[in-house]
Amino acid sequence: MPHRASQDPQRKALAERVGAVFSERDSASRLLGIGLDEIRPGYARLSMTVRDDMLNGVGICHGGITYTLADTAFAHACNAYNRVAVALSCTITYPAAGRQGDHLTAECREVHRKGRNGTYDCTVTTQNGEVIALFRGQCRILEGHIVEGNP
């Protein structure tokens, strides 16, 4: 069920501005070809295609690349409120592996957010819907904003 704030057109517009600025500043994600597909308060969906230079020694997508995609979706989802939020703790499980040419999508949803803390779950899937990673992130909300405007 979507968070109530995600249904407010003004908050969604602010989240989209935050997502654009956040993506523009994220050099690592640009290097990997990670693109923002959708964002709203407490939610983000990002995607990328697995390239040859992203494979590990056994010929599958390096776990660190998959982690980076999930972590980037997490960062977008928890910063979408225009409050600076950073990772406090993250875990990931890899039930399957991405392969060269796979188009991976990371979908991250807010589970709980109260005070200065938030919990987010992210699922990374292939173009065929196969789950290749399950990620849970805890964030700490700090002072400051990503963009000028209403927090």
Secondary structure, 3 states (H helix, E strand, C coil): CCCHHHHCHHHHHHHHHHHHHHHHHCHHHHHHCCEEEEEECCEEEEEEECCHHHECCCCCECHHHHHHHHHHHHHHHHHCCCCCEEEEEEEEECCCCCCCCCEEEEEEEEEEEECCEEEEEEEEECCCCCEEEEEEEEEEECCCCCCCCCC
